[in-house]
Amino acid sequence: MDLIGVHIMDALGEGCPVCRLLSEYEESEIETILYEHVNDPEVRNRFKESLGLCTYHAWRTVRKAYSEPLLGPLGVSIIYEHMLSVYVSSLERGQPAGNGECFLCSLLREKERTTVEAFADRIGELLPEYEKSGSVLCKRHYEMLYSLLKEKNPTAAEELKRVPLEKLRELDERLKSFIDKFDYRAEEGHTEEELKALPRAVEALKGIEVVAPLMVDKKEKRRGFPWRYG
């Protein structure tokens, strides 16, 4: 298996492997912005399109800056002082500003697409490992992967369809057991797997937090990508 396949396989632990790879990528890009791109003219121009980053990524970047002593608030302050001055100038001219797409959301959307495509291209090697693992693709990334496979490899698409069903039924049973054991008559305590069942169920349905900014705009829906929603 090539390096990309190994990277995806390494993410097959618990929860959605695509979400986890995106989360790692998001964290890495935030660090890159703060360490390397504070004064990068090309990146700064991309920031101007949305007056910095979207609300979600702006606050993640600020928290990252304040939480790491080697970073500190200087770099992010330089970025947002510039963005604030751009906004003030636009108000003085009576012109709108900052209606473009978040630079980091754009990078993540592209990374999401290439990761799912890489998974589909290596499905023969990855599907058995996915089946054995504790991972469950979230609804969004399952639908993206299934949609690609249905076009490229219908047989693999049907196999993929079978695997998460088994995993989700097992997860549902663990969540039911978690609920039942809150009954005062229950004699046994919660197992470790039952304690994990609620966050795993939420992740299976909604993905992890990094996916929130990736919800596509109306233009993408019109271009015919229904698997991007949900």
C-alpha positions as CSV (number, residue, x, y, z in Angstrom):
1,M,0.0,0.0,0.0
2,D,1.3,3.5,-0.8
3,L,1.8,6.3,1.7
4,I,-1.6,7.8,1.2
5,G,-3.3,4.5,1.9
6,V,-1.2,4.0,5.0
7,H,-2.2,7.5,6.2
8,I,-5.8,6.6,5.8
9,M,-5.3,3.2,7.4
10,D,-3.7,4.8,10.4
11,A,-6.9,6.9,11.0
12,L,-8.9,3.7,11.3
13,G,-9.2,3.5,15.0
14,E,-12.5,4.9,16.4
15,G,-15.0,7.2,14.8
16,C,-14.9,8.5,11.3
17,P,-11.4,8.2,9.7
18,V,-12.1,11.0,7.2
19,C,-13.2,13.4,10.0
20,R,-10.1,12.6,11.9
21,L,-7.8,13.2,9.0
22,L,-9.5,16.5,8.3
23,S,-9.2,17.5,12.0
24,E,-5.4,16.8,11.9
25,Y,-5.2,18.8,8.6
26,E,-7.1,21.7,10.1
27,E,-4.9,21.9,13.1
28,S,-1.8,21.7,10.9
29,E,-3.0,24.5,8.7
30,I,-3.9,26.8,11.6
31,E,-0.3,26.3,12.9
32,T,1.1,27.0,9.4
33,I,-0.9,30.2,9.2
34,L,0.3,31.4,12.5
35,Y,3.9,30.3,12.1
36,E,4.5,31.0,8.4
37,H,1.8,33.0,6.8
38,V,1.2,36.1,9.0
39,N,3.0,38.3,6.5
40,D,2.5,36.3,3.4
41,P,1.0,38.7,0.8
42,E,-0.8,36.0,-1.2
43,V,-2.4,34.5,1.9
44,R,-3.2,38.0,3.2
45,N,-5.1,38.7,0.0
46,R,-7.1,35.5,0.5
47,F,-7.9,36.6,4.1
48,K,-9.2,39.9,2.8
49,E,-11.9,38.1,0.8
50,S,-13.7,37.1,4.0
51,L,-12.0,39.7,6.4
52,G,-9.9,37.0,8.0
53,L,-11.5,33.6,8.5
54,C,-15.0,32.4,9.1
55,T,-16.4,32.7,12.7
56,Y,-15.5,29.1,13.5
57,H,-11.9,29.2,12.2
58,A,-11.3,32.8,13.5
59,W,-12.0,31.7,17.0
60,R,-10.1,28.5,16.7
61,T,-7.1,30.5,15.5
62,V,-7.3,32.9,18.4
63,R,-7.6,30.1,20.9
64,K,-4.6,28.3,19.3
65,A,-2.5,31.5,19.5
66,Y,-3.2,32.1,23.1
67,S,-2.8,28.5,24.2
68,E,0.7,28.0,22.8
69,P,3.5,30.2,24.4
70,L,5.7,29.8,21.3
71,L,2.9,31.4,19.2
72,G,1.3,34.0,21.4
73,P,-1.2,36.6,20.1
74,L,1.2,38.8,18.0
75,G,0.7,37.0,14.7
76,V,-3.0,36.8,14.8
77,S,-3.2,40.4,16.0
78,I,-1.2,41.5,13.0
79,I,-3.6,39.7,10.7
80,Y,-6.8,41.1,12.3
81,E,-5.5,44.6,12.6
82,H,-5.1,44.5,8.8
83,M,-8.5,43.0,8.4
84,L,-10.0,45.7,10.7
85,S,-8.4,48.4,8.7
86,V,-9.8,46.9,5.5
87,Y,-13.2,46.9,7.0
88,V,-12.9,50.5,8.2
89,S,-11.8,51.6,4.7
90,S,-14.8,49.8,3.1
91,L,-17.2,51.6,5.5
92,E,-15.6,54.9,4.7
93,R,-16.1,54.2,1.0
94,G,-19.6,52.9,1.5
95,Q,-18.7,49.6,-0.1
96,P,-19.3,46.0,1.1
97,A,-16.4,43.9,2.2
98,G,-15.6,40.4,3.4
99,N,-18.3,38.4,1.6
100,G,-15.9,35.8,0.2
101,E,-15.2,32.3,1.3
102,C,-13.0,31.5,4.3
103,F,-9.5,30.6,3.2
104,L,-9.3,27.7,5.6
105,C,-12.8,26.4,4.7
106,S,-11.7,26.3,1.1
107,L,-8.6,24.3,1.9
108,L,-10.6,21.9,4.1
109,R,-13.2,21.3,1.4
110,E,-10.5,20.4,-1.1
111,K,-8.8,18.2,1.4
112,E,-12.1,16.5,2.2
113,R,-12.7,15.8,-1.5
114,T,-9.2,14.4,-2.2
115,T,-9.3,12.2,1.0
116,V,-12.6,10.6,0.0
117,E,-11.3,10.1,-3.5
118,A,-8.1,8.5,-2.2
119,F,-10.2,6.2,0.0
120,A,-12.3,5.2,-3.0
121,D,-9.2,4.5,-5.1
122,R,-7.8,2.2,-2.5
123,I,-11.0,0.6,-1.4
124,G,-9.9,-3.0,-2.1
125,E,-7.1,-2.7,0.5
126,L,-8.8,-0.4,2.9
127,L,-12.3,-1.9,3.2
128,P,-11.2,-5.1,5.0
129,E,-9.2,-3.0,7.4
130,Y,-12.2,-0.7,7.9
131,E,-14.4,-3.7,8.6
132,K,-12.0,-5.0,11.3
133,S,-11.5,-1.6,12.9
134,G,-13.5,0.4,15.5
135,S,-14.1,3.1,12.9
136,V,-17.5,4.2,11.6
137,L,-17.7,6.6,8.7
138,C,-20.0,9.5,9.6
139,K,-23.1,9.9,7.5
140,R,-21.6,12.6,5.4
141,H,-18.4,10.8,4.5
142,Y,-20.1,7.5,4.0
143,E,-22.5,9.1,1.5
144,M,-19.6,10.8,-0.3
145,L,-17.6,7.6,-0.5
146,Y,-20.6,5.5,-1.5
147,S,-21.5,7.9,-4.3
148,L,-18.0,7.8,-5.8
149,L,-17.9,4.0,-5.6
150,K,-21.3,3.6,-7.1
151,E,-19.9,5.2,-10.2
152,K,-16.4,3.6,-10.2
153,N,-16.9,0.3,-8.5
154,P,-20.5,-0.8,-7.9
155,T,-19.4,-4.1,-6.3
156,A,-17.3,-2.3,-3.7
157,A,-20.1,0.1,-3.1
158,E,-22.4,-2.7,-2.1
159,E,-19.7,-4.1,0.2
160,L,-19.2,-0.7,1.7
161,K,-23.0,-0.5,2.3
162,R,-22.9,-3.7,4.3
163,V,-20.0,-2.8,6.7
164,P,-21.3,0.3,8.4
165,L,-24.8,-1.3,8.8
166,E,-23.2,-3.9,11.1
167,K,-21.2,-1.3,13.0
168,L,-24.2,1.0,13.4
169,R,-26.5,-1.7,14.7
170,E,-23.8,-2.7,17.3
171,L,-23.4,1.0,18.3
172,D,-27.2,1.3,18.6
173,E,-27.3,-1.7,21.0
174,R,-24.5,-0.2,23.1
175,L,-26.4,3.1,23.3
176,K,-29.6,1.4,24.3
177,S,-27.7,-0.5,27.0
178,F,-26.1,2.8,28.2
179,I,-29.6,4.2,28.6
180,D,-31.1,1.1,30.3
181,K,-28.4,1.1,32.9
182,F,-29.6,4.5,34.3
183,D,-32.6,2.5,35.7
184,Y,-32.1,2.3,39.4
185,R,-32.9,-1.5,39.2
186,A,-29.9,-2.1,36.9
187,E,-27.3,-4.3,38.7
188,E,-24.4,-3.7,36.4
189,G,-22.5,-0.5,35.8
190,H,-21.7,1.0,32.4
191,T,-18.9,-0.6,30.4
192,E,-16.2,1.5,28.7
193,E,-17.8,0.9,25.3
194,E,-21.2,2.0,26.6
195,L,-19.7,5.2,28.0
196,K,-18.4,6.0,24.5
197,A,-21.6,5.2,22.8
198,L,-23.2,8.6,22.9
199,P,-20.3,10.6,21.4
200,R,-19.8,7.8,18.9
201,A,-23.5,8.0,17.9
202,V,-23.4,11.8,17.5
203,E,-20.2,11.4,15.4
204,A,-21.7,8.7,13.2
205,L,-24.7,11.0,12.4
206,K,-23.0,14.4,12.3
207,G,-19.3,13.9,12.1
208,I,-16.9,15.8,14.4
209,E,-16.7,19.5,14.8
210,V,-14.3,20.2,12.0
211,V,-16.9,19.3,9.4
212,A,-19.2,22.2,10.4
213,P,-17.7,24.8,8.1
214,L,-17.7,22.3,5.2
215,M,-21.4,22.5,4.6
216,V,-21.6,23.6,1.0
217,D,-23.2,26.6,-0.5
218,K,-26.2,26.7,-2.9
219,K,-23.9,26.9,-5.9
220,E,-22.5,23.5,-5.1
221,K,-25.9,22.0,-4.6
222,R,-26.9,23.3,-8.1
223,R,-23.9,21.6,-9.6
224,G,-25.3,18.3,-8.5
225,F,-23.5,17.0,-5.4
226,P,-26.3,15.8,-3.2
227,W,-23.9,13.6,-1.2
228,R,-22.3,16.8,0.1
229,Y,-25.3,17.5,2.3
230,G,-26.0,15.8,5.7
